Amino acid sequence: MTTSNVRNVALEILLQIEKNQAYSNLLLNKMIKKYEVKGKDIGLLTEIVYGTIQRRDTLDYFLAPFLNKSKKLDLWVRILLRLSLYQMVYLDRVPERAIFFEAVEIAKKRGHRGTASLVNGVLRSIQREGVPSLEAIHDQVERLAVETSHPLWLVKRWVEQIGIDETRKMCEINSTPPEQTARVNTLMANREEAIQKLQEEGIESTIGAVSEDAIKAVKGNLANSKAFEEGFFTIQDESSMLVARALGVIKGDRILDSCAAPGGKTTHIAELLQNSGEVHSLDLHEHKIKLINEQVARLKLSNVVTKALDSRNASKYFEPESFDKILVDAPCSGFGVMRRKPDIKYSKQQIDSSRLASIQLEILTEVSSLLKKGGILVYSTCTIDSEENEGVIQSFLQNNKNFVLDNELINTLPKAVHPYVKNGQVQLFPHYFGTDGFFIARLRKQV
């Protein structure tokens, strides 16, 4: 595969994401296999795709003055200009002559001589004149939105919720690549043994920064290792690893994971139970239940029971007060995982948080009747939006006086996150530890 073909594939991926709202991570993996992208070309392709998505609005701001006289552009031409400009501005190691040549070649093949001339002209003009200054945007919130390529409505919302300084830090880290981390299956190995096993395969890793179960990739892909296939660990973000810990699992517990796919938290709970007790793992879709079962089998776990079921109907299937602990890792806007899924920035609308908060509250209310008196209910999301987090918990507690926030949460979590734990709740922003943004609340059902 030539680098020109890499850029062709990148263009095709970005076009499908824009036109069909395809998920970037799933589509990238699919296209790597389809076009048999190998070795260092995978790195270049991934960099171009994710970088162009992450910087989309910034790139459009840079391009705007050079496209004023152009007629309406075909979408593929705009995307070709974006990915070419991304390489010019953000990838120092790529020679500009190569960027120009390959952009023009792609334009010739996909369009015609006029298209190729336009692409060449725009890129040459930018090379001569430079990109416009962001300082020309006088409003600091609007400038932050363009500079970090986040929708203006979202930046305004975050500024209202957490202030301009925290918003800036979060927006800035969202434009950087995430680290790959994994949770060691402690039924099979400890962290040092897992690191050694990976080293024998030529993959460098180190211990994580937050979770006691975590290892972090330094060189190589953890998911492509034999150790992964053999069940020594699960690919998972460190903040996500804290959720199962928050339950305070005790051997023999019967636990419900009400929104379980793809199974990271279910399998963590099962490991903490040391293959004792039961984890009942629910998801709405059969194909997602299959993903959970594959994880369970790979990790050699024997205490997981899966079922395709809408957790809003859980009381029709399970007996009242039949679980010691319940996890609601609720469907959410995903604003905490933008580094891994940058297309989320552009696909979500302001109304989504309100709609999701309603669903989240429905799930919490439904499964709460299944919890034994004195039992623990943990609510978590991978978002940083207060309406979906503290707002949902407040609404639930107002309507369910037999539940209270449980301050024992702090004793279930690693010391590194203790400064952020308040009143049985913790909100981690991505810039705290370089992890995903996550919210966790621990509730106790009163006797």
C-alpha positions as a LaTeX table, in Angstrom:
\begin{tabular}{lrrr}
\hline
Residue & $x$ (\AA) & $y$ (\AA) & $z$ (\AA) \\
\hline
Met1 & 0.00 & 0.00 & 0.00 \\
Thr2 & 1.34 & 3.43 & $-0.96$ \\
Thr3 & 0.91 & 6.51 & 1.18 \\
Ser4 & $-1.39$ & 7.84 & $-1.55$ \\
Asn5 & $-3.65$ & 4.84 & $-0.96$ \\
Val6 & $-3.51$ & 5.52 & 2.79 \\
Arg7 & $-4.89$ & 9.00 & 2.15 \\
Asn8 & $-7.52$ & 7.57 & $-0.19$ \\
Val9 & $-8.67$ & 5.23 & 2.56 \\
Ala10 & $-8.62$ & 8.11 & 5.08 \\
Leu11 & $-10.81$ & 10.16 & 2.72 \\
Glu12 & $-13.26$ & 7.27 & 2.33 \\
Ile13 & $-13.50$ & 6.77 & 6.11 \\
Leu14 & $-14.01$ & 10.48 & 6.80 \\
Leu15 & $-16.63$ & 10.69 & 4.06 \\
Gln16 & $-18.62$ & 7.79 & 5.53 \\
Ile17 & $-18.43$ & 9.29 & 9.02 \\
Glu18 & $-19.72$ & 12.64 & 7.72 \\
Lys19 & $-22.47$ & 11.24 & 5.46 \\
Asn20 & $-23.65$ & 8.21 & 7.44 \\
Gln21 & $-22.72$ & 9.12 & 11.03 \\
Ala22 & $-20.60$ & 5.93 & 11.12 \\
Tyr23 & $-18.60$ & 5.32 & 14.31 \\
Ser24 & $-14.97$ & 6.28 & 13.66 \\
Asn25 & $-13.36$ & 3.53 & 15.75 \\
Leu26 & $-15.44$ & 0.70 & 14.23 \\
Leu27 & $-15.14$ & 1.99 & 10.67 \\
Leu28 & $-11.37$ & 2.50 & 10.95 \\
Asn29 & $-10.82$ & $-1.12$ & 12.04 \\
Lys30 & $-13.12$ & $-2.39$ & 9.28 \\
Met31 & $-11.31$ & $-0.40$ & 6.58 \\
Ile32 & $-7.86$ & $-1.43$ & 7.81 \\
Lys33 & $-8.89$ & $-5.05$ & 7.25 \\
Lys34 & $-10.70$ & $-4.37$ & 3.96 \\
Tyr35 & $-7.75$ & $-2.56$ & 2.36 \\
Glu36 & $-5.11$ & $-4.68$ & 4.16 \\
Val37 & $-3.32$ & $-1.68$ & 5.62 \\
Lys38 & $-0.10$ & $-2.85$ & 7.27 \\
Gly39 & 2.64 & $-1.72$ & 9.65 \\
Lys40 & 3.46 & 1.96 & 9.87 \\
Asp41 & 0.69 & 2.79 & 7.38 \\
Ile42 & $-1.85$ & 1.89 & 10.09 \\
Gly43 & $-0.31$ & 4.58 & 12.31 \\
Leu44 & $-0.45$ & 7.20 & 9.54 \\
Leu45 & $-4.03$ & 6.30 & 8.61 \\
Thr46 & $-5.16$ & 6.43 & 12.25 \\
Glu47 & $-3.39$ & 9.76 & 12.81 \\
Ile48 & $-4.96$ & 11.37 & 9.73 \\
Val49 & $-8.48$ & 10.07 & 10.44 \\
Tyr50 & $-8.63$ & 10.90 & 14.15 \\
Gly51 & $-6.68$ & 14.13 & 13.80 \\
Thr52 & $-8.90$ & 15.43 & 11.00 \\
Ile53 & $-12.05$ & 14.62 & 13.00 \\
Gln54 & $-10.66$ & 16.11 & 16.22 \\
Arg55 & $-9.63$ & 19.36 & 14.46 \\
Arg56 & $-12.52$ & 19.59 & 11.95 \\
Asp57 & $-13.93$ & 22.99 & 12.97 \\
Thr58 & $-10.46$ & 24.50 & 13.38 \\
Leu59 & $-9.50$ & 23.28 & 9.90 \\
Asp60 & $-12.70$ & 24.75 & 8.42 \\
Tyr61 & $-11.86$ & 28.09 & 10.07 \\
Phe62 & $-8.38$ & 27.97 & 8.52 \\
Leu63 & $-9.79$ & 27.04 & 5.09 \\
Ala64 & $-12.62$ & 29.59 & 4.99 \\
Pro65 & $-10.69$ & 32.62 & 3.61 \\
Phe66 & $-9.25$ & 30.50 & 0.80 \\
Leu67 & $-12.63$ & 29.14 & $-0.29$ \\
Asn68 & $-14.62$ & 32.39 & $-0.39$ \\
Lys69 & $-14.46$ & 32.64 & $-4.17$ \\
Ser70 & $-15.11$ & 28.96 & $-4.79$ \\
Lys71 & $-18.48$ & 27.63 & $-5.77$ \\
Lys72 & $-20.15$ & 25.18 & $-3.41$ \\
Leu73 & $-17.67$ & 22.36 & $-2.81$ \\
Asp74 & $-18.51$ & 18.69 & $-3.03$ \\
Leu75 & $-18.21$ & 17.16 & 0.44 \\
Trp76 & $-15.34$ & 14.88 & $-0.57$ \\
Val77 & $-13.33$ & 17.89 & $-1.82$ \\
Arg78 & $-13.79$ & 19.71 & 1.48 \\
Ile79 & $-12.72$ & 16.59 & 3.39 \\
Leu80 & $-9.68$ & 16.15 & 1.12 \\
Leu81 & $-8.67$ & 19.75 & 1.88 \\
Arg82 & $-9.21$ & 19.17 & 5.60 \\
Leu83 & $-7.05$ & 16.06 & 5.80 \\
Ser84 & $-4.34$ & 17.70 & 3.67 \\
Leu85 & $-4.33$ & 20.85 & 5.80 \\
Tyr86 & $-4.29$ & 18.73 & 8.97 \\
Gln87 & $-1.02$ & 17.18 & 7.77 \\
Met88 & 0.42 & 20.60 & 6.90 \\
Val89 & $-0.42$ & 22.21 & 10.25 \\
Tyr90 & $-0.15$ & 19.35 & 12.74 \\
Leu91 & 2.21 & 16.70 & 11.26 \\
Asp92 & 5.74 & 18.10 & 11.01 \\
Arg93 & 7.23 & 14.87 & 9.69 \\
Val94 & 5.16 & 14.83 & 6.46 \\
Pro95 & 6.81 & 16.84 & 3.63 \\
Glu96 & 4.46 & 19.44 & 2.12 \\
Arg97 & 5.42 & 18.48 & $-1.44$ \\
Ala98 & 4.14 & 14.96 & $-0.74$ \\
Ile99 & 0.90 & 16.32 & 0.73 \\
Phe100 & 0.29 & 18.54 & $-2.33$ \\
Phe101 & 1.16 & 15.84 & $-4.87$ \\
Glu102 & $-1.02$ & 13.18 & $-3.32$ \\
Ala103 & $-3.97$ & 15.51 & $-2.73$ \\
Val104 & $-3.88$ & 16.55 & $-6.38$ \\
Glu105 & $-3.63$ & 12.92 & $-7.56$ \\
Ile106 & $-6.67$ & 11.96 & $-5.46$ \\
Ala107 & $-8.57$ & 14.99 & $-6.79$ \\
Lys108 & $-7.79$ & 13.97 & $-10.40$ \\
Lys109 & $-9.02$ & 10.42 & $-9.86$ \\
Arg110 & $-12.18$ & 11.35 & $-7.93$ \\
Gly111 & $-13.02$ & 14.52 & $-9.84$ \\
His112 & $-11.53$ & 16.24 & $-12.88$ \\
Arg113 & $-8.72$ & 18.58 & $-13.85$ \\
Gly114 & $-10.60$ & 21.63 & $-12.49$ \\
Thr115 & $-11.02$ & 19.99 & $-9.09$ \\
Ala116 & $-7.34$ & 19.10 & $-8.98$ \\
Ser117 & $-6.44$ & 22.68 & $-9.88$ \\
Leu118 & $-8.67$ & 24.05 & $-7.11$ \\
Val119 & $-7.16$ & 21.72 & $-4.49$ \\
Asn120 & $-3.63$ & 22.59 & $-5.58$ \\
Gly121 & $-4.43$ & 26.32 & $-5.60$ \\
Val122 & $-5.94$ & 26.35 & $-2.12$ \\
Leu123 & $-3.06$ & 24.40 & $-0.57$ \\
Arg124 & $-0.40$ & 26.52 & $-2.32$ \\
Ser125 & $-2.12$ & 29.74 & $-1.18$ \\
Ile126 & $-2.14$ & 28.51 & 2.43 \\
Gln127 & 1.54 & 27.60 & 2.11 \\
Arg128 & 2.34 & 31.17 & 0.94 \\
Glu129 & 0.03 & 33.16 & 3.22 \\
Gly130 & $-0.32$ & 30.98 & 6.31 \\
Val131 & $-3.55$ & 30.19 & 8.15 \\
Pro132 & $-5.66$ & 33.00 & 9.68 \\
Ser133 & $-5.04$ & 33.88 & 13.32 \\
Leu134 & $-7.46$ & 32.64 & 15.95 \\
Glu135 & $-6.86$ & 35.91 & 17.81 \\
Ala136 & $-9.24$ & 37.53 & 15.31 \\
Ile137 & $-12.07$ & 35.86 & 17.28 \\
His138 & $-12.65$ & 38.32 & 20.14 \\
Asp139 & $-15.15$ & 36.36 & 22.24 \\
Gln140 & $-13.10$ & 33.99 & 24.42 \\
Val141 & $-15.75$ & 31.24 & 24.51 \\
Glu142 & $-16.21$ & 31.29 & 20.73 \\
Arg143 & $-12.41$ & 31.35 & 20.25 \\
Leu144 & $-12.02$ & 28.35 & 22.56 \\
Ala145 & $-14.70$ & 26.47 & 20.60 \\
Val146 & $-12.95$ & 27.08 & 17.25 \\
Glu147 & $-9.41$ & 26.63 & 18.62 \\
Thr148 & $-10.24$ & 23.20 & 20.12 \\
Ser149 & $-12.90$ & 22.26 & 17.54 \\
His150 & $-15.89$ & 21.83 & 19.85 \\
Pro151 & $-19.45$ & 22.97 & 19.04 \\
Leu152 & $-20.09$ & 26.44 & 20.46 \\
Trp153 & $-23.28$ & 25.32 & 22.24 \\
Leu154 & $-21.33$ & 22.60 & 24.05 \\
Val155 & $-18.51$ & 24.90 & 25.16 \\
Lys156 & $-21.06$ & 27.42 & 26.44 \\
Arg157 & $-22.84$ & 24.63 & 28.35 \\
Trp158 & $-19.61$ & 23.47 & 29.98 \\
Val159 & $-18.58$ & 27.02 & 30.87 \\
Glu160 & $-21.94$ & 27.47 & 32.63 \\
Gln161 & $-21.48$ & 24.18 & 34.51 \\
Ile162 & $-17.77$ & 24.16 & 35.44 \\
Gly163 & $-16.28$ & 27.53 & 34.45 \\
Ile164 & $-13.98$ & 28.69 & 31.65 \\
Asp165 & $-10.68$ & 27.40 & 33.10 \\
Glu166 & $-11.84$ & 23.79 & 33.59 \\
Thr167 & $-13.59$ & 23.88 & 30.21 \\
Arg168 & $-10.39$ & 25.02 & 28.49 \\
Lys169 & $-8.36$ & 22.21 & 30.06 \\
Met170 & $-10.94$ & 19.64 & 29.06 \\
Cys171 & $-11.28$ & 20.92 & 25.50 \\
Glu172 & $-7.50$ & 20.96 & 25.06 \\
Ile173 & $-6.98$ & 17.37 & 26.24 \\
Asn174 & $-9.86$ & 16.22 & 24.00 \\
Ser175 & $-7.64$ & 17.15 & 21.04 \\
Thr176 & $-4.86$ & 14.77 & 22.10 \\
Pro177 & $-4.63$ & 11.01 & 21.44 \\
Pro178 & $-5.75$ & 8.73 & 24.30 \\
Glu179 & $-3.49$ & 6.21 & 25.98 \\
Gln180 & $-4.26$ & 2.50 & 25.69 \\
Thr181 & $-4.83$ & 0.91 & 29.07 \\
Ala182 & $-5.95$ & $-2.54$ & 30.21 \\
Arg183 & $-7.35$ & $-4.15$ & 33.35 \\
Val184 & $-5.39$ & $-7.19$ & 34.49 \\
Asn185 & $-7.47$ & $-10.33$ & 35.13 \\
Thr186 & $-6.28$ & $-10.91$ & 38.71 \\
Leu187 & $-7.66$ & $-14.47$ & 38.66 \\
Met188 & $-4.84$ & $-15.29$ & 36.23 \\
Ala189 & $-1.98$ & $-12.89$ & 37.02 \\
Asn190 & $-0.92$ & $-9.77$ & 38.88 \\
Arg191 & 0.20 & $-6.59$ & 37.11 \\
Glu192 & 3.91 & $-7.41$ & 37.18 \\
Glu193 & 3.28 & $-10.88$ & 35.71 \\
Ala194 & 1.08 & $-9.42$ & 32.95 \\
Ile195 & 3.74 & $-6.80$ & 32.10 \\
Gln196 & 6.39 & $-9.55$ & 31.95 \\
Lys197 & 4.20 & $-11.70$ & 29.71 \\
Leu198 & 3.74 & $-8.80$ & 27.29 \\
Gln199 & 7.47 & $-8.05$ & 27.35 \\
Glu200 & 8.14 & $-11.60$ & 26.17 \\
Glu201 & 6.02 & $-10.74$ & 23.11 \\
Gly202 & 7.97 & $-7.54$ & 22.48 \\
Ile203 & 5.23 & $-5.24$ & 23.84 \\
Glu204 & 6.26 & $-2.63$ & 26.40 \\
Ser205 & 3.84 & $-1.67$ & 29.17 \\
Thr206 & 3.88 & $-0.14$ & 32.63 \\
Ile207 & 1.56 & 0.12 & 35.64 \\
Gly208 & $-1.39$ & 2.52 & 35.38 \\
Ala209 & $-1.66$ & 5.90 & 37.08 \\
Val210 & $-4.99$ & 5.48 & 38.87 \\
Ser211 & $-6.46$ & 1.98 & 39.15 \\
Glu212 & $-4.69$ & $-0.82$ & 41.01 \\
Asp213 & $-5.75$ & $-3.22$ & 38.24 \\
Ala214 & $-4.35$ & $-1.12$ & 35.38 \\
Ile215 & $-1.46$ & $-1.48$ & 32.97 \\
Lys216 & $-0.65$ & 1.04 & 30.25 \\
Ala217 & 0.80 & 0.47 & 26.78 \\
Val218 & 4.18 & 2.11 & 26.12 \\
Lys219 & 5.05 & 0.46 & 22.80 \\
Gly220 & 2.86 & $-1.93$ & 20.83 \\
Asn221 & $-0.85$ & $-2.76$ & 20.81 \\
Leu222 & $-2.10$ & $-4.65$ & 23.89 \\
Ala223 & $-5.17$ & $-5.94$ & 22.05 \\
Asn224 & $-3.04$ & $-7.67$ & 19.41 \\
Ser225 & $-1.13$ & $-9.74$ & 21.96 \\
Lys226 & $-1.32$ & $-13.43$ & 22.75 \\
Ala227 & $-1.71$ & $-12.46$ & 26.42 \\
Phe228 & $-4.95$ & $-10.67$ & 25.53 \\
Glu229 & $-6.25$ & $-13.70$ & 23.60 \\
Glu230 & $-5.46$ & $-15.93$ & 26.57 \\
Gly231 & $-7.51$ & $-13.76$ & 28.92 \\
Phe232 & $-4.81$ & $-12.08$ & 31.00 \\
Phe233 & $-6.41$ & $-8.66$ & 30.64 \\
Thr234 & $-9.27$ & $-6.57$ & 29.23 \\
Ile235 & $-8.87$ & $-3.32$ & 27.27 \\
Gln236 & $-10.49$ & $-0.69$ & 29.48 \\
Asp237 & $-9.92$ & 2.92 & 30.50 \\
Glu238 & $-8.65$ & 3.46 & 34.05 \\
Ser239 & $-11.58$ & 5.61 & 35.16 \\
Ser240 & $-13.98$ & 2.91 & 33.94 \\
Met241 & $-12.15$ & 0.40 & 36.15 \\
Leu242 & $-13.26$ & 2.33 & 39.24 \\
Val243 & $-16.95$ & 1.58 & 38.69 \\
Ala244 & $-16.93$ & $-2.09$ & 39.72 \\
Arg245 & $-14.72$ & $-1.18$ & 42.69 \\
Ala246 & $-17.36$ & 1.34 & 43.83 \\
Leu247 & $-19.80$ & $-1.54$ & 44.41 \\
Gly248 & $-17.66$ & $-2.90$ & 47.25 \\
Val249 & $-17.99$ & $-6.45$ & 45.95 \\
Ile250 & $-17.99$ & $-9.28$ & 48.55 \\
Lys251 & $-17.50$ & $-12.94$ & 47.64 \\
Gly252 & $-20.85$ & $-14.65$ & 47.10 \\
Asp253 & $-22.75$ & $-11.46$ & 46.17 \\
Arg254 & $-25.59$ & $-11.65$ & 43.65 \\
Ile255 & $-25.12$ & $-8.59$ & 41.45 \\
Leu256 & $-27.09$ & $-7.06$ & 38.57 \\
Asp257 & $-25.27$ & $-5.17$ & 35.79 \\
Ser258 & $-28.29$ & $-3.58$ & 34.12 \\
Cys259 & $-26.66$ & $-1.93$ & 31.07 \\
Ala260 & $-23.72$ & $-4.23$ & 30.53 \\
Ala261 & $-22.41$ & $-4.27$ & 26.94 \\
Pro262 & $-19.68$ & $-4.70$ & 25.85 \\
Gly263 & $-18.93$ & $-6.37$ & 29.19 \\
Gly264 & $-15.96$ & $-4.57$ & 30.72 \\
Lys265 & $-17.63$ & $-3.86$ & 34.04 \\
Thr266 & $-19.50$ & $-7.20$ & 34.14 \\
Thr267 & $-16.25$ & $-9.12$ & 33.80 \\
His268 & $-14.52$ & $-6.89$ & 36.36 \\
Ile269 & $-17.30$ & $-7.62$ & 38.87 \\
Ala270 & $-17.01$ & $-11.34$ & 38.11 \\
Glu271 & $-13.24$ & $-11.20$ & 38.70 \\
Leu272 & $-13.70$ & $-9.32$ & 42.00 \\
Leu273 & $-16.17$ & $-12.05$ & 43.04 \\
Gln274 & $-13.36$ & $-14.56$ & 42.30 \\
Asn275 & $-15.80$ & $-16.65$ & 40.26 \\
Ser276 & $-18.19$ & $-16.90$ & 43.24 \\
Gly277 & $-21.76$ & $-15.56$ & 43.45 \\
Glu278 & $-23.56$ & $-14.42$ & 40.30 \\
Val279 & $-23.42$ & $-11.48$ & 37.92 \\
His280 & $-26.61$ & $-11.05$ & 35.91 \\
Ser281 & $-25.65$ & $-9.05$ & 32.86 \\
Leu282 & $-28.36$ & $-7.34$ & 30.75 \\
Asp283 & $-28.37$ & $-5.52$ & 27.45 \\
Leu284 & $-31.10$ & $-4.55$ & 25.06 \\
His285 & $-29.57$ & $-6.22$ & 21.98 \\
Glu286 & $-28.73$ & $-9.87$ & 21.28 \\
His287 & $-25.60$ & $-9.00$ & 19.29 \\
Lys288 & $-24.26$ & $-7.06$ & 22.29 \\
Ile289 & $-25.01$ & $-9.99$ & 24.60 \\
Lys290 & $-22.84$ & $-12.05$ & 22.25 \\
Leu291 & $-19.97$ & $-9.59$ & 22.83 \\
Ile292 & $-20.33$ & $-9.99$ & 26.60 \\
Asn293 & $-20.34$ & $-13.79$ & 26.31 \\
Glu294 & $-17.17$ & $-13.68$ & 24.20 \\
Gln295 & $-15.44$ & $-11.59$ & 26.87 \\
Val296 & $-16.60$ & $-13.93$ & 29.63 \\
Ala297 & $-15.29$ & $-16.99$ & 27.75 \\
Arg298 & $-11.94$ & $-15.34$ & 26.93 \\
Leu299 & $-11.41$ & $-14.41$ & 30.58 \\
Lys300 & $-12.40$ & $-17.92$ & 31.74 \\
Leu301 & $-15.19$ & $-16.70$ & 34.04 \\
Ser302 & $-17.96$ & $-19.00$ & 35.25 \\
Asn303 & $-20.26$ & $-16.76$ & 37.32 \\
Val304 & $-21.89$ & $-14.57$ & 34.63 \\
Val305 & $-25.47$ & $-15.01$ & 33.41 \\
Thr306 & $-26.43$ & $-12.89$ & 30.38 \\
Lys307 & $-29.84$ & $-11.95$ & 29.03 \\
Ala308 & $-31.09$ & $-9.67$ & 26.24 \\
Leu309 & $-33.54$ & $-7.49$ & 28.14 \\
Asp310 & $-34.48$ & $-3.82$ & 28.34 \\
Ser311 & $-33.52$ & $-2.98$ & 31.92 \\
Arg312 & $-36.57$ & $-0.71$ & 32.09 \\
Asn313 & $-38.54$ & $-3.99$ & 32.21 \\
Ala314 & $-36.22$ & $-5.77$ & 34.66 \\
Ser315 & $-38.88$ & $-6.13$ & 37.40 \\
Lys316 & $-40.95$ & $-8.32$ & 35.07 \\
Tyr317 & $-38.12$ & $-10.87$ & 35.01 \\
Phe318 & $-36.44$ & $-10.68$ & 38.44 \\
Glu319 & $-37.92$ & $-11.01$ & 41.92 \\
Pro320 & $-38.16$ & $-7.88$ & 44.12 \\
Glu321 & $-35.20$ & $-7.31$ & 46.46 \\
Ser322 & $-33.25$ & $-10.23$ & 44.96 \\
Phe323 & $-29.85$ & $-8.56$ & 44.44 \\
Asp324 & $-27.16$ & $-7.57$ & 46.94 \\
Lys325 & $-25.77$ & $-4.91$ & 44.64 \\
Ile326 & $-26.84$ & $-3.29$ & 41.35 \\
Leu327 & $-24.86$ & $-1.37$ & 38.76 \\
Val328 & $-26.51$ & 1.10 & 36.39 \\
Asp329 & $-23.80$ & 2.11 & 33.93 \\
Ala330 & $-26.32$ & 4.14 & 32.02 \\
Pro331 & $-26.46$ & 5.00 & 28.31 \\
Cys332 & $-25.22$ & 8.59 & 28.07 \\
Ser333 & $-23.99$ & 11.36 & 25.77 \\
Gly334 & $-20.41$ & 10.05 & 26.01 \\
Phe335 & $-18.87$ & 13.52 & 26.39 \\
Gly336 & $-16.18$ & 12.00 & 28.61 \\
Val337 & $-14.80$ & 9.75 & 25.84 \\
Met338 & $-14.29$ & 12.30 & 23.05 \\
Arg339 & $-10.59$ & 11.50 & 22.81 \\
Arg340 & $-11.51$ & 7.94 & 21.73 \\
Lys341 & $-14.61$ & 8.89 & 19.75 \\
Pro342 & $-14.06$ & 12.44 & 18.47 \\
Asp343 & $-17.07$ & 12.25 & 16.12 \\
Ile344 & $-19.31$ & 12.45 & 19.24 \\
Lys345 & $-18.59$ & 16.20 & 19.30 \\
Tyr346 & $-20.47$ & 16.74 & 16.07 \\
Ser347 & $-23.23$ & 14.12 & 16.28 \\
Lys348 & $-24.78$ & 15.16 & 19.62 \\
Gln349 & $-27.31$ & 17.94 & 20.15 \\
Gln350 & $-28.20$ & 19.92 & 23.27 \\
Ile351 & $-31.52$ & 18.10 & 23.60 \\
Asp352 & $-29.74$ & 14.72 & 23.82 \\
Ser353 & $-28.69$ & 15.20 & 27.46 \\
Ser354 & $-32.29$ & 15.90 & 28.53 \\
Arg355 & $-33.60$ & 12.91 & 26.57 \\
Leu356 & $-30.91$ & 10.64 & 28.02 \\
Ala357 & $-31.44$ & 11.92 & 31.56 \\
Ser358 & $-35.06$ & 10.80 & 31.29 \\
Ile359 & $-34.00$ & 7.28 & 30.20 \\
Gln360 & $-31.33$ & 7.13 & 32.91 \\
Leu361 & $-33.90$ & 8.00 & 35.58 \\
Glu362 & $-36.31$ & 5.36 & 34.21 \\
Ile363 & $-33.64$ & 2.66 & 34.48 \\
Leu364 & $-32.61$ & 3.68 & 37.99 \\
Thr365 & $-36.21$ & 3.73 & 39.17 \\
Glu366 & $-37.01$ & 0.34 & 37.62 \\
Val367 & $-34.04$ & $-1.61$ & 38.97 \\
Ser368 & $-34.12$ & $-0.01$ & 42.43 \\
Ser369 & $-36.99$ & $-2.30$ & 43.47 \\
Leu370 & $-34.75$ & $-5.32$ & 42.79 \\
Leu371 & $-32.18$ & $-4.28$ & 45.42 \\
Lys372 & $-32.24$ & $-5.80$ & 48.90 \\
Lys373 & $-32.66$ & $-3.47$ & 51.88 \\
Gly374 & $-29.19$ & $-2.33$ & 52.94 \\
Gly375 & $-27.90$ & $-3.06$ & 49.43 \\
Ile376 & $-25.72$ & $-0.84$ & 47.23 \\
Leu377 & $-26.73$ & 0.76 & 43.91 \\
Val378 & $-23.95$ & 2.34 & 41.82 \\
Tyr379 & $-24.84$ & 4.76 & 39.03 \\
Ser380 & $-22.16$ & 5.67 & 36.49 \\
Thr381 & $-21.77$ & 7.39 & 33.12 \\
Cys382 & $-18.90$ & 8.21 & 30.76 \\
Thr383 & $-20.07$ & 11.81 & 30.43 \\
Ile384 & $-19.23$ & 15.04 & 32.21 \\
Asp385 & $-22.66$ & 16.66 & 31.82 \\
Ser386 & $-24.25$ & 17.59 & 35.15 \\
Glu387 & $-27.81$ & 17.09 & 33.86 \\
Glu388 & $-27.06$ & 13.41 & 33.21 \\
Asn389 & $-25.03$ & 12.99 & 36.39 \\
Glu390 & $-25.79$ & 14.94 & 39.56 \\
Gly391 & $-29.14$ & 16.00 & 38.07 \\
Val392 & $-30.31$ & 12.41 & 37.61 \\
Ile393 & $-29.18$ & 11.42 & 41.10 \\
Gln394 & $-30.99$ & 14.40 & 42.67 \\
Ser395 & $-34.21$ & 13.55 & 40.81 \\
Phe396 & $-33.97$ & 9.89 & 41.83 \\
Leu397 & $-33.40$ & 10.70 & 45.52 \\
Gln398 & $-36.30$ & 13.16 & 45.58 \\
Asn399 & $-38.64$ & 10.40 & 44.38 \\
Asn400 & $-37.08$ & 7.52 & 46.35 \\
Lys401 & $-36.75$ & 8.51 & 50.00 \\
Asn402 & $-35.57$ & 5.00 & 50.93 \\
Phe403 & $-32.22$ & 5.66 & 49.16 \\
Val404 & $-29.34$ & 7.84 & 50.36 \\
Leu405 & $-25.93$ & 8.75 & 48.99 \\
Asp406 & $-23.31$ & 6.52 & 50.59 \\
Asn407 & $-20.06$ & 8.15 & 51.75 \\
Glu408 & $-18.41$ & 4.73 & 51.82 \\
Leu409 & $-17.63$ & 5.38 & 48.12 \\
Ile410 & $-14.34$ & 7.05 & 49.05 \\
Asn411 & $-13.08$ & 3.89 & 50.78 \\
Thr412 & $-13.69$ & 1.75 & 47.69 \\
Leu413 & $-11.61$ & 3.96 & 45.36 \\
Pro414 & $-7.82$ & 4.53 & 45.03 \\
Lys415 & $-6.26$ & 7.40 & 46.98 \\
Ala416 & $-5.43$ & 9.31 & 43.78 \\
Val417 & $-9.11$ & 10.15 & 43.21 \\
His418 & $-10.05$ & 10.91 & 46.86 \\
Pro419 & $-9.77$ & 14.71 & 46.40 \\
Tyr420 & $-12.59$ & 14.52 & 43.84 \\
Val421 & $-14.99$ & 12.39 & 45.90 \\
Lys422 & $-17.78$ & 14.44 & 47.50 \\
Asn423 & $-20.91$ & 13.23 & 49.26 \\
Gly424 & $-20.87$ & 9.71 & 47.78 \\
Gln425 & $-20.19$ & 10.98 & 44.23 \\
Val426 & $-17.13$ & 11.51 & 42.06 \\
Gln427 & $-16.77$ & 13.37 & 38.77 \\
Leu428 & $-13.48$ & 12.79 & 36.95 \\
Phe429 & $-12.65$ & 15.10 & 34.06 \\
Pro430 & $-10.26$ & 13.88 & 31.32 \\
His431 & $-7.54$ & 16.36 & 32.27 \\
Tyr432 & $-7.27$ & 15.13 & 35.87 \\
Phe433 & $-5.38$ & 11.92 & 35.05 \\
Gly434 & $-5.49$ & 11.67 & 31.25 \\
Thr435 & $-8.32$ & 9.13 & 31.56 \\
Asp436 & $-11.84$ & 9.21 & 30.17 \\
Gly437 & $-14.30$ & 11.53 & 31.90 \\
Phe438 & $-16.48$ & 9.53 & 34.29 \\
Phe439 & $-19.15$ & 10.05 & 36.92 \\
Ile440 & $-19.87$ & 7.58 & 39.74 \\
Ala441 & $-22.47$ & 7.79 & 42.52 \\
Arg442 & $-22.93$ & 5.18 & 45.24 \\
Leu443 & $-26.39$ & 4.86 & 46.84 \\
Arg444 & $-27.55$ & 2.72 & 49.75 \\
Lys445 & $-31.07$ & 1.38 & 50.17 \\
Gln446 & $-32.10$ & 2.00 & 53.75 \\
Val447 & $-33.38$ & $-0.81$ & 55.95 \\
\hline
\end{tabular}
